[in-house]
Amino acid sequence: MRKLMKIYAKFLFFLIFFISGCSTDGDGAISLSEVIATVDEEIVSVGNLIDDLNGEDFNSESLKAALVDACSSRAIDQTCSSGVRTANYNECTLGSTQITFEGQVTLSYSNSLCDLSDNENVIRTFNLVRTNPLGSTVLVTSQNRVNYEGDTIGGGSKLFRLSSSNYELKILGKNLVRTLVNGNVGYNISMATDSNIEISGGLSRSSRTLNSGELYFYHNNSQYTARYTFQDVGYQSACCYPTSGSIDIEYSGNKSGSATITFNNSCGNATIDIDDETSAITFDGCEY
């Protein structure tokens, strides 16, 4: 119940935030409040993606954990058929929250036995619709969509195994679109890597470290881009957020400036530095 109440509270916060401001204060320099409003889900999306490809248990407070509890289904746990594992969700309801999911997640392996050995890879594709209690929806899809710059973004994510402890993650393309009850778009975000994210120490949260790579988030409504670069980003086994290292962010388009997020060796806590201003931030809950 505590997990579901936190999920519902987070849903209400983001609904109010995006209705009132759509995540932008106007054109110009990025503000601290705008960085804080967007980094939570942007940061957790990478770790959750690796967890899903690896089969790692989700953080007990996460929306993904609630989804698995409600639907008893996860792609990596499905039977392998000619190198493919697929999980289908048919209006699964997350307890008393009245949040429902519908759609599909597919893992396609280069190995027909669904193994991931050296020099092999797995591609994760997905098309999920989350319906929230008040009727708004969130589409999370790897299907192609065009971002505000006119580029086609889609394809899901691809994990390469180089050795037992070294991997590379390429996000081919992921799109998130919230549609409000009145039909207006609350947010429209696309993400993709320009260069692969290097993973050392294996895939387990307790040992993995992320380095290098360039991950782009395209805020299509507000027409600005956030470029993430990872510096020794590490995790702890019981936390879906990074707990060590830092991420440098560069903004372009209708927003300009830069920021650095430094993780403080405790779950859900970090500091943000922007324009000589430092602020503590607490992350709350894990989504996609």
C-alpha positions in Angstrom: 0.0 0.0 0.0 2.8 2.4 0.8 4.4 1.8 -2.6 1.1 2.5 -4.4 0.4 5.6 -2.4 3.9 7.0 -3.3 3.2 6.2 -7.0 -0.2 8.0 -6.8 1.3 11.0 -5.1 4.0 11.3 -7.7 1.4 11.0 -10.5 -0.5 14.0 -9.0 2.6 16.1 -8.6 3.6 15.7 -12.3 0.0 16.2 -13.5 -0.2 19.5 -11.6 3.3 20.5 -12.8 2.8 19.8 -16.4 -0.6 21.4 -16.6 0.6 24.6 -14.9 3.9 25.0 -16.7 4.7 22.3 -19.2 8.2 22.2 -17.8 9.4 25.5 -19.2 9.8 29.1 -17.9 10.2 30.5 -21.4 13.2 30.8 -23.7 16.7 31.6 -22.5 19.0 30.3 -19.9 17.9 27.1 -18.2 16.8 27.7 -14.6 17.5 25.6 -11.5 13.8 24.8 -11.1 13.6 23.5 -14.7 16.6 21.2 -14.2 15.2 19.9 -11.0 11.8 19.3 -12.6 13.1 17.1 -15.4 16.3 15.3 -14.2 14.5 12.7 -12.0 12.9 10.7 -14.7 15.7 11.3 -17.2 18.3 9.9 -14.9 16.3 6.9 -13.7 15.4 5.9 -17.3 18.9 4.6 -18.0 19.3 2.5 -14.9 15.8 1.0 -15.2 16.5 0.1 -18.8 19.6 -1.8 -17.8 17.7 -3.5 -15.0 15.0 -4.7 -17.4 17.6 -6.1 -19.9 19.5 -7.8 -17.0 16.5 -9.1 -15.1 17.6 -7.3 -11.9 14.8 -6.8 -9.3 13.3 -3.4 -9.5 13.4 -1.0 -6.5 10.4 -1.9 -4.3 9.0 1.6 -4.6 9.1 1.8 -8.3 6.2 1.9 -10.8 7.9 -1.0 -12.6 7.9 -3.1 -9.5 4.2 -2.4 -9.0 3.5 -3.4 -12.7 5.3 -6.7 -12.2 3.4 -7.4 -9.0 0.0 -6.6 -10.7 0.6 -8.4 -14.0 3.1 -11.1 -13.0 4.8 -10.7 -16.3 8.2 -9.4 -17.5 9.8 -9.9 -20.9 13.0 -11.4 -19.6 11.0 -14.1 -17.7 9.0 -15.2 -20.7 9.7 -18.3 -22.8 12.3 -17.9 -25.5 11.0 -18.4 -29.0 13.6 -18.3 -31.8 15.6 -15.6 -29.9 12.6 -13.5 -28.8 10.9 -13.0 -25.4 7.7 -11.0 -25.2 5.5 -9.8 -22.3 2.0 -8.6 -23.0 0.0 -6.3 -20.7 -3.8 -6.2 -21.0 -5.2 -3.4 -18.8 -3.3 -4.5 -15.7 -4.5 -2.4 -12.8 -2.0 -1.3 -10.1 -4.0 -2.0 -7.0 -6.1 0.8 -5.5 -4.3 3.5 -7.6 -6.6 2.8 -10.7 -3.5 3.2 -12.9 -3.7 0.7 -15.7 -1.1 -0.5 -18.3 -1.7 -1.9 -21.7 0.9 -2.9 -24.4 3.9 -5.0 -25.1 7.6 -5.3 -24.3 9.9 -7.5 -26.6 13.5 -8.6 -26.2 15.1 -9.7 -29.4 18.5 -11.6 -29.0 21.2 -12.0 -31.7 21.4 -15.6 -30.2 18.4 -17.8 -31.1 18.5 -19.3 -27.5 18.1 -15.9 -25.9 21.5 -16.0 -24.4 23.8 -13.0 -24.1 27.3 -14.2 -24.6 30.4 -12.2 -25.7 30.0 -10.3 -28.9 26.2 -10.7 -28.8 23.4 -8.3 -28.2 19.8 -7.9 -27.3 17.3 -5.2 -28.5 14.4 -4.1 -26.3 11.4 -2.6 -28.0 8.1 -1.6 -26.4 4.8 0.1 -26.8 3.0 0.8 -23.5 0.1 3.0 -22.6 -0.4 4.0 -19.0 -3.9 5.4 -18.1 -3.9 7.5 -15.0 -6.9 7.8 -12.5 -8.2 11.1 -13.9 -8.1 9.9 -17.5 -4.8 11.3 -18.8 -2.5 8.8 -20.6 1.3 8.3 -21.0 2.5 6.6 -24.2 6.0 5.0 -23.8 7.1 3.7 -27.2 10.0 2.7 -29.3 8.0 3.3 -32.4 9.3 6.0 -34.7 8.3 9.6 -33.9 9.8 12.9 -35.2 11.4 15.2 -32.7 11.2 19.0 -32.8 14.4 19.1 -34.9 12.8 17.0 -37.6 14.8 13.8 -36.8 13.2 10.4 -36.5 13.6 8.9 -33.1 12.8 5.2 -32.4 14.0 1.7 -32.3 14.2 1.0 -28.6 17.6 0.1 -27.0 20.4 -2.2 -27.8 22.8 -3.8 -25.3 26.1 -5.2 -26.5 28.1 -7.7 -24.4 31.8 -7.2 -24.9 32.9 -9.5 -22.1 31.5 -10.8 -18.8 32.1 -7.4 -17.1 32.0 -4.9 -20.0 29.0 -3.8 -22.1 27.8 -0.9 -24.2 24.3 0.5 -24.2 22.9 2.2 -27.3 19.5 3.9 -27.0 18.2 3.8 -30.5 15.1 5.8 -29.6 12.5 6.1 -27.0 9.5 8.5 -26.9 7.2 9.5 -24.0 4.0 11.5 -24.6 1.5 12.5 -22.0 -2.0 13.4 -23.2 -4.3 15.2 -20.9 -8.0 14.5 -20.4 -8.9 17.5 -22.7 -6.7 16.1 -25.5 -3.8 18.5 -25.1 -0.3 17.2 -24.9 1.2 17.7 -21.4 4.7 16.7 -22.4 6.4 15.1 -25.4 10.0 13.8 -24.9 12.3 11.8 -27.1 15.6 10.3 -26.1 18.5 8.6 -28.0 22.3 8.2 -27.7 24.7 9.8 -30.1 27.6 7.6 -28.8 27.3 4.4 -26.7 27.3 4.5 -22.9 30.1 2.3 -21.6 29.2 -0.1 -18.8 32.0 -1.7 -16.7 31.8 -4.1 -13.7 28.9 -6.1 -15.2 25.2 -5.3 -15.3 24.3 -5.7 -11.6 23.5 -2.5 -9.8 25.9 -3.4 -7.0 28.9 -3.4 -9.4 28.2 -1.5 -12.6 29.7 1.9 -13.5 28.6 4.1 -16.4 31.0 6.2 -18.4 31.3 8.3 -21.5 28.5 8.2 -24.1 26.2 11.0 -25.0 22.5 10.7 -24.3 20.1 13.3 -25.7 16.7 14.2 -24.3 14.6 16.2 -26.8 11.8 18.3 -25.1 9.7 18.6 -28.1 7.0 21.0 -26.7 9.5 23.5 -25.3 12.0 22.8 -28.2 15.2 22.4 -26.3 17.7 19.5 -25.9 19.5 18.2 -22.8 22.8 16.3 -23.5 23.9 13.9 -20.8 27.5 12.7 -20.3 28.3 10.1 -17.6 31.3 10.3 -15.3 31.9 7.2 -13.1 28.2 6.8 -12.4 27.7 3.9 -9.9 24.8 2.3 -8.2 23.8 0.4 -5.0 21.9 -2.9 -5.1 18.8 -1.6 -3.4 18.5 1.7 -5.2 17.2 2.5 -8.7 19.1 5.9 -8.8 22.8 6.4 -9.1 24.6 6.8 -5.8 28.1 7.9 -6.9 29.8 9.8 -9.8 28.3 12.7 -11.7 26.5 13.6 -14.9 27.3 16.7 -17.0 24.3 18.3 -18.8 24.5 20.7 -21.7 21.3 22.5 -22.9 20.7 23.8 -26.4 17.7 25.0 -28.5 15.3 27.3 -26.7 17.3 26.7 -23.5 21.0 27.3 -23.0 23.4 26.6 -20.2 24.9 23.7 -18.4 24.5 21.8 -15.1 26.3 19.1 -13.2 24.6 16.5 -11.0 26.8 14.9 -8.3 25.5 11.8 -6.5 26.2 11.7 -2.7 26.6 8.0 -1.9 23.0 7.7 -0.6 19.9 6.6 -2.4 17.9 9.3 -4.0 20.1 12.3 -2.9 22.3 14.5 -5.1 23.4 18.0 -5.6 22.9 20.2 -8.7 25.4 22.9 -9.8 24.2 25.5 -12.3 25.6 29.0 -12.8 27.5 28.9 -9.5 24.3 27.9 -7.7 24.2 24.6 -5.8 21.1 22.9 -4.7 20.3 19.6 -3.0 17.7 17.4 -4.7 15.8 14.3 -3.5 14.5 11.9 -6.1 11.3 10.1 -5.3 10.1 7.0 -7.1 11.2 5.2 -10.3 9.2 5.0 -13.5 10.4 3.8 -16.9 
